Amino acid sequence: MRTAPPRLFAALVLSFSGGLAPRAGHAQPTSSPVARSYQTDFAAAELAARRARVYDAIGAQGIAIVQGASGLPGFSVFRQSNDFYYLSGVESAHAYLLLNGRSRTTTLYLPHRDEARERNEGKILAVEDSVQLVALTGIERVRGLDGLAADLVGADLIRPPAMTVFTPLAPMETGNDSRDELLAGQMRAASDPWDGRPSREAHFVRLLHERFPQFTVRDLSPTLDAMRVIKSATEIALIRRATELAGYGIIEAMRSTRPGVYEYQLDAAAKYMFHVNGARGDGYASIIGGGTNAFMGHYFRKSDLLRDGDLVLMDYAPDYRYYTSDVTRIWPVNGTFNAAQRALYEYIVAYRDALFRYIKPGVTADEVLDRAAADMQQYLVGKSFASAAHLRAVQQGLQFRGHFQHPVGMAVHDVGRVRGVKLEAGMVFTIDPMIWIPEEQLYVRIEDVALVTKTGVENLSAFVPSRIVDVQRTIAEPGVVQWRPPVPAGATGGSGK
């Protein structure tokens, strides 16, 4: 077992963390407890511009109501819903926003101060902070929760016809989740005869209908989804940083890879790099599969030993100030690709490069896929593979349309569309070339994050080793798991209780 001396490990950490100094452009906390409890990434003007786009979408006869996330039981750390944070930057639980299309003003509704809870947990934004919150957020009014019903009545219910209420009907994203997984969870709950609970969104709509039947309710989710597809400069900076941390985590996992290491130990190495660099948690549960475990696309158990001769696949990114990334690499456990692995891996990397070659504003995903597939047809001329199954897999990869994947932003499978539309500057999505070899339960892929620029594309994760020489060199370097190896049970001499 190779170990890194402490000074070397410290140098490695600093090289990938950028030190512990605050990031440039990130405002430092002020002396005000209210200001310290409010985000510093987005200016009030940017949040106000987002709300203005909602006014434009709902029109003068529309009201938009956006629920914040509910409080969590026990010691769970609260995280605001993505849509609510996107429009306000406020992280208090049980909050609501009302955007009035006629007056083009927004009201924020918050609970009253819970002094006993604040003594235990610290400052929690409440309606009593209204003066400072108006200044911080640019929102015109802050009221208690009891004011929402009165404001709905005042929004012209007295003089019909009533305004239309728009509210998100899609499931609320509140952490390391994405809409596709949330919808699947709703489906499973609906299919359980002993459960069958309605979603929080459905419950809210039912309450609106019961209390104010005059309102017509429509879905606000398509409007917010479309807004979130094009990222601002500040959002791109956050995604770029989340991608850097994702890469640092994967690099440290590469360094920590040896036969006999557990999959979960690679997870631990990556988590260290995330948290030491300011991430609050996972953007999604890590996918780390050695050998045939990688064949399961979302393998989360991470309980097996890594074995000599196998490949290990890692797909992981942090939750960094409400933004995440999505980076995947695959590498040999013993540090060296064999001939069969090398041929498949080089095909995947070449496919990645071909896809990036054609991404630019004005083209569609289908055009990118078609042009890249034509390039790969030429790539395969004269190439040989270890078996007929390997050759069949790479040939089938030329017809597969999933190499151009999904948007990335506040969620790993972010909302909105990048397929079937012309690409625009500010779109962020993944390029994810992959092949399956069922005969061997073998799955090979890498995944990078593409940012469409005004003139072309930038691969935000290009720094993460992908060329064989770079991958093998990184694996040969000392890793945190070897420098601080796991402590065997009972090593302290205690009873374990």
C-alpha positions in Angstrom: 0.0 0.0 0.0 1.4 3.3 -1.1 0.9 6.3 1.2 1.3 10.0 0.7 3.3 12.0 3.2 1.2 14.7 5.0 2.9 17.6 3.3 2.3 16.1 -0.1 -1.4 15.4 0.6 -1.8 19.0 1.9 -0.3 20.3 -1.4 -2.7 18.1 -3.4 -5.7 19.4 -1.5 -4.7 23.0 -1.9 -4.0 22.5 -5.6 -7.5 21.4 -6.2 -9.3 23.5 -3.6 -7.9 26.8 -4.7 -7.1 27.3 -1.0 -9.7 28.2 1.6 -9.9 31.9 0.6 -13.4 33.2 -0.4 -14.1 33.1 -4.1 -13.7 36.3 -6.0 -16.9 38.2 -6.5 -18.7 36.5 -3.6 -19.8 39.0 -1.1 -18.7 38.5 2.4 -21.2 38.4 5.4 -22.1 41.8 6.9 -22.8 42.5 10.5 -26.6 42.2 10.0 -28.0 38.7 11.0 -30.7 39.1 8.3 -28.1 39.8 5.6 -26.0 36.9 6.7 -29.0 34.7 6.4 -29.7 35.7 2.7 -27.8 34.5 -0.3 -25.0 36.6 -1.9 -24.7 35.0 -5.3 -27.6 36.8 -7.1 -28.2 40.5 -7.2 -31.7 41.8 -6.4 -31.9 43.1 -10.0 -31.3 39.7 -11.5 -34.1 38.2 -9.3 -36.4 41.1 -10.2 -35.8 40.5 -13.9 -36.8 36.9 -13.5 -40.0 37.9 -11.8 -40.7 40.4 -14.6 -40.6 37.6 -17.1 -43.2 35.8 -15.0 -45.4 38.9 -15.2 -45.0 39.0 -19.0 -45.9 35.3 -19.2 -49.1 35.4 -17.0 -50.4 38.7 -18.3 -52.4 41.5 -16.6 -55.2 39.1 -15.7 -52.8 36.6 -14.1 -51.6 35.9 -10.6 -48.7 33.5 -9.9 -48.4 31.7 -6.6 -45.2 29.7 -5.8 -44.9 27.6 -2.7 -41.6 27.3 -0.9 -40.5 24.0 0.5 -42.0 22.8 3.8 -40.0 22.4 6.9 -38.2 19.1 7.6 -38.6 17.0 10.7 -35.7 16.1 13.1 -32.2 17.3 12.4 -32.5 17.4 8.6 -31.0 20.5 7.1 -33.6 22.6 5.2 -33.1 23.3 1.5 -35.4 25.6 -0.4 -37.2 24.5 -3.5 -35.4 25.4 -6.7 -38.2 27.4 -8.3 -38.8 29.5 -5.1 -35.1 30.1 -4.7 -34.8 31.0 -8.4 -37.4 33.8 -8.0 -36.5 35.1 -4.5 -33.2 33.7 -3.1 -35.1 33.2 0.2 -34.4 30.0 2.1 -37.0 30.1 4.9 -39.4 27.1 5.1 -43.2 27.5 4.6 -42.8 30.6 2.5 -45.0 31.7 -0.5 -44.6 34.2 -3.3 -47.5 36.0 -5.0 -46.7 37.7 -8.3 -49.5 40.0 -9.5 -49.5 40.4 -13.2 -51.7 43.5 -13.1 -49.7 45.5 -10.6 -46.4 43.8 -11.6 -45.5 43.5 -7.9 -44.5 40.6 -5.7 -45.4 39.8 -2.1 -43.4 37.4 0.0 -45.2 35.5 2.8 -43.2 34.2 5.7 -44.0 32.7 9.1 -43.6 34.8 12.3 -40.4 34.6 14.3 -39.8 31.5 16.4 -37.4 32.9 19.0 -37.0 29.6 20.8 -35.9 27.9 17.6 -33.6 30.7 16.7 -31.8 30.3 20.0 -31.0 26.7 19.0 -30.4 27.1 15.3 -29.5 30.7 14.6 -31.2 33.3 12.5 -34.3 32.3 10.5 -35.8 34.9 8.1 -39.3 35.8 9.3 -42.0 38.4 8.5 -40.5 40.6 11.3 -37.5 41.2 9.0 -39.7 42.7 6.3 -37.9 46.1 6.0 -34.5 44.5 5.4 -35.9 41.7 3.2 -37.5 44.3 0.9 -34.1 45.9 0.5 -32.2 42.6 0.0 -34.6 40.9 -2.4 -36.2 43.7 -4.3 -39.6 42.2 -3.5 -42.2 44.9 -2.9 -44.0 43.6 0.2 -43.4 41.0 2.9 -46.3 39.8 4.9 -47.3 37.0 7.3 -48.8 33.8 6.1 -52.2 34.9 7.2 -52.1 37.7 4.6 -52.1 35.4 1.5 -55.9 34.7 1.6 -56.7 38.3 2.0 -54.5 39.3 -0.9 -56.1 36.6 -3.1 -59.5 38.1 -2.3 -58.2 41.6 -3.0 -56.9 40.5 -6.4 -60.3 41.4 -8.0 -62.5 38.6 -6.6 -64.9 41.4 -5.6 -65.2 42.6 -9.2 -65.5 39.5 -11.5 -64.2 38.0 -13.6 -61.5 36.7 -11.4 -57.9 36.7 -12.4 -56.3 33.4 -13.4 -54.0 31.7 -10.9 -50.8 30.2 -12.1 -48.9 27.8 -9.8 -46.3 25.1 -10.5 -47.9 21.7 -10.9 -44.7 19.8 -11.4 -43.2 18.2 -8.3 -41.0 20.5 -6.2 -37.2 19.9 -6.4 -35.7 20.3 -3.0 -32.3 18.7 -3.0 -30.5 15.8 -4.7 -33.6 15.1 -6.8 -34.8 15.7 -10.4 -38.2 15.9 -11.9 -38.0 12.5 -13.6 -37.2 10.8 -10.4 -39.8 12.8 -8.4 -42.5 11.9 -11.0 -41.5 8.2 -10.7 -41.9 8.5 -6.9 -45.4 10.0 -7.3 -46.3 7.1 -9.6 -45.2 4.6 -7.0 -47.1 6.3 -4.2 -50.2 6.5 -6.4 -49.9 2.8 -7.2 -49.7 1.8 -3.5 -53.3 1.1 -2.2 -52.0 1.8 1.4 -50.5 5.1 0.4 -52.0 7.0 -2.5 -51.3 10.4 -1.0 -51.7 13.4 -3.4 -48.7 15.5 -4.2 -48.1 18.8 -2.3 -48.9 20.6 -5.5 -52.2 18.7 -6.0 -53.1 19.4 -2.3 -52.5 23.1 -2.8 -54.6 23.3 -6.0 -57.4 21.5 -4.1 -57.3 24.1 -1.4 -57.4 26.9 -3.9 -60.5 25.3 -5.5 -62.2 24.8 -2.2 -61.5 28.2 -0.8 -61.7 30.3 -3.9 -63.7 28.5 -6.6 -63.8 31.6 -8.7 -60.2 31.2 -9.8 -59.2 29.2 -12.8 -55.9 27.4 -12.0 -53.2 26.9 -14.6 -49.7 25.4 -14.6 -46.8 27.8 -14.1 -44.2 25.0 -14.5 -43.7 25.4 -18.3 -43.0 29.1 -17.9 -40.4 28.6 -15.1 -38.9 25.6 -17.0 -38.3 27.7 -20.1 -36.7 30.5 -18.1 -34.3 28.1 -16.4 -33.0 26.6 -19.6 -30.9 29.7 -20.5 -28.4 30.3 -17.7 -27.2 33.8 -16.7 -23.5 34.7 -16.2 -23.9 34.1 -12.4 -25.6 30.7 -12.9 -22.8 29.7 -15.3 -20.2 30.7 -12.8 -21.9 28.5 -10.2 -22.3 25.5 -12.5 -18.6 26.0 -13.5 -17.6 25.8 -9.9 -19.8 22.8 -9.2 -18.2 21.1 -12.2 -14.7 21.9 -10.9 -15.7 20.3 -7.6 -17.1 17.3 -9.4 -13.9 16.9 -11.3 -11.8 17.3 -8.2 -13.8 14.5 -6.5 -13.4 12.2 -9.4 -9.7 12.9 -9.6 -9.2 12.1 -5.9 -11.3 8.9 -6.4 -9.0 7.9 -9.3 -6.0 8.4 -7.1 -7.5 6.4 -4.3 -8.4 3.4 -6.6 -6.6 0.1 -5.9 -7.7 -3.5 -6.1 -9.3 -4.2 -2.7 -10.7 -0.7 -2.1 -14.4 -0.5 -1.6 -16.7 1.4 -3.9 -17.9 3.5 -0.9 -14.4 4.6 -0.2 -14.2 6.3 -3.6 -17.4 8.1 -2.6 -15.7 9.2 0.6 -12.7 10.6 -1.3 -14.9 12.6 -3.6 -17.1 13.9 -0.7 -14.0 15.2 1.1 -13.1 17.3 -2.0 -16.7 18.5 -2.3 -17.1 19.6 1.3 -13.6 21.1 1.8 -14.4 23.3 -1.1 -17.7 24.6 0.1 -20.4 22.3 -1.2 -23.3 21.6 1.1 -23.9 18.0 -0.1 -24.7 15.8 -3.1 -26.2 17.0 -6.3 -27.4 13.4 -6.6 -26.4 10.1 -5.0 -23.1 9.0 -6.3 -23.0 6.2 -8.9 -19.9 4.2 -8.3 -19.8 0.7 -9.9 -16.9 -1.7 -10.2 -17.1 -4.5 -12.8 -20.6 -5.6 -13.7 -22.1 -3.2 -11.1 -21.6 -0.4 -13.6 -24.0 -2.1 -16.0 -26.8 -0.8 -13.8 -27.1 2.8 -14.8 -28.1 4.1 -11.4 -26.2 1.8 -9.1 -26.2 3.4 -5.7 -25.2 0.7 -3.2 -21.4 1.1 -3.4 -20.8 -1.9 -1.2 -18.5 -4.1 -3.2 -14.7 -4.4 -3.4 -12.9 -3.2 -6.5 -11.2 -6.1 -8.3 -8.1 -6.4 -10.4 -8.8 -6.4 -14.1 -12.2 -4.6 -13.8 -13.2 -1.1 -14.8 -14.9 1.2 -12.3 -17.4 3.8 -13.3 -18.0 7.0 -11.3 -20.8 9.5 -11.9 -21.0 12.2 -9.2 -21.3 16.0 -8.5 -22.0 18.2 -5.5 -24.9 20.5 -4.6 -23.1 23.9 -4.7 -25.2 26.9 -3.8 -28.3 25.4 -5.4 -26.4 24.4 -8.6 -24.9 21.1 -9.6 -23.1 19.4 -12.4 -22.9 15.9 -14.0 -19.5 14.3 -14.7 -18.7 10.7 -15.4 -15.4 8.8 -15.9 -14.5 5.1 -16.1 -11.1 3.7 -15.4 -9.2 0.5 -14.7 -9.0 -0.6 -11.1 -5.4 -1.8 -11.5 -4.3 1.4 -13.2 -3.8 0.1 -16.7 -6.3 -0.4 -19.5 -5.9 -3.8 -21.2 -6.1 -4.1 -25.0 -9.9 -4.9 -25.1 -10.7 -2.1 -22.6 -8.5 0.4 -24.4 -10.2 -0.1 -27.8 -13.7 0.4 -26.3 -12.6 3.4 -24.2 -10.8 5.2 -27.1 -14.0 4.8 -29.1 -16.0 6.5 -26.4 -13.5 9.4 -26.1 -13.5 9.8 -29.8 -17.3 9.9 -29.9 -17.2 12.6 -27.1 -14.8 14.7 -29.2 -17.0 14.3 -32.3 -20.1 15.4 -30.5 -18.4 18.5 -29.1 -17.1 19.4 -32.6 -20.6 20.3 -33.9 -22.2 22.0 -30.9 -22.9 25.7 -31.5 -25.8 28.1 -31.5 -28.5 27.5 -34.1 -28.0 23.8 -34.6 -30.2 21.0 -33.1 -29.2 18.0 -31.0 -30.2 15.8 -34.0 -27.9 17.6 -36.3 -25.0 17.2 -33.8 -25.8 13.5 -33.4 -26.0 12.9 -37.1 -22.7 14.7 -37.9 -20.9 13.0 -35.0 -22.2 9.5 -36.1 -20.9 10.1 -39.6 -17.4 11.0 -38.2 -17.5 7.8 -36.1 -18.3 5.7 -39.1 -15.0 6.9 -40.5 -13.3 6.3 -37.2 -14.2 2.7 -37.2 -12.6 2.0 -40.6 -9.7 -0.2 -39.9 -10.3 -0.5 -36.2 -10.5 -3.9 -34.5 -12.1 -5.0 -31.3 -11.6 -7.9 -28.9 -14.8 -9.8 -29.9 -17.9 -9.7 -32.1 -19.9 -8.5 -29.1 -17.6 -5.5 -28.7 -17.8 -4.6 -32.4 -21.6 -5.0 -32.4 -21.8 -2.6 -29.4 -19.8 0.2 -31.0 -21.8 -0.2 -34.3 -25.1 0.1 -32.4 -23.7 3.2 -30.7 -23.8 4.9 -34.1 -27.6 4.7 -34.0 -28.1 5.5 -30.4 -29.6 9.0 -29.8 -28.9 9.3 -26.1 -25.3 10.4 -26.4 -26.7 14.0 -26.3 -28.4 14.0 -22.9 -30.1 16.4 -20.6 -30.0 20.0 -19.2 -27.9 20.6 -16.1 -28.4 23.4 -13.6 -30.3 23.6 -10.3 -31.0 19.9 -10.8 -28.8 17.3 -12.4 -31.6 16.3 -14.8 -32.6 19.9 -15.1 -35.9 21.2 -16.3 -36.6 22.5 -19.8 -35.6 21.2 -23.3 -32.4 21.0 -25.2 -33.5 18.3 -27.6 -35.8 19.2 -30.4 -35.0 22.9 -30.3 -32.2 25.0 -31.7 -29.3 25.4 -29.3 -28.8 28.9 -27.8 -26.0 30.5 -25.9 -26.4 29.9 -22.2 -27.7 26.4 -22.5 -25.9 23.8 -20.3 -26.3 20.1 -20.9 -24.4 16.8 -20.8 -22.7 14.9 -23.6 -22.7 11.3 -22.6 -21.4 8.7 -25.2 -22.1 5.1 -24.0 -22.2 1.5 -25.1 -23.6 -1.7 -23.6 -22.2 -5.2 -24.0 -24.9 -7.5 -22.4 -22.8 -10.6 -23.0 -20.3 -9.4 -20.5 -22.6 -7.1 -18.4 -20.2 -4.3 -19.5 -21.1 -0.7 -19.7 -18.6 1.9 -20.9 -19.3 5.7 -21.0 -17.9 9.1 -20.0 -19.9 12.3 -19.5 -19.0 15.9 -19.9 -20.8 19.2 -19.3 -21.3 21.4 -22.4 -21.9 25.1 -22.3 -23.2 26.7 -25.5 -21.4 30.0 -26.0 -22.1 32.8 -28.5 -19.6 31.3 -31.0 -19.5 27.6 -30.2 -19.2 25.4 -27.1 -17.1 25.0 -24.0 -16.5 21.7 -22.3 -16.7 22.7 -18.6 -15.3 19.4 -17.5 -12.5 19.1 -20.0 -9.9 19.3 -17.2 -11.0 15.9 -15.8 -8.6 13.3 -17.1 -10.1 11.4 -20.1 -7.1 10.6 -22.3 -5.7 7.2 -21.4 -2.2 8.5 -20.6 -3.7 11.1 -18.3 -6.1 8.7 -16.6 -3.3 6.1 -15.9 -1.0 8.8 -14.6 -3.7 10.1 -12.2 -4.4 6.6 -10.9 -0.7 6.1 -10.1 -0.7 9.2 -7.9 -1.3 8.8 -4.1 -4.9 9.2 -2.9 -6.6 10.2 0.3 -7.8 6.7 1.0 -4.3 5.4 1.1 -3.0 8.4 3.1 -5.8 8.0 5.7 -6.8 4.3 5.3 -9.9 2.9 7.0 -9.7 2.1 10.7 -10.5 -1.6 11.3 -13.3 -2.4 13.7 -12.0 -2.8 17.3 -8.7 -1.0 16.5 -9.3 1.3 19.4 -9.7 -1.5 21.9 -13.2 -0.5 22.8 -16.3 -2.7 22.9 -17.8 -1.1 19.8 -20.8 0.2 21.8 
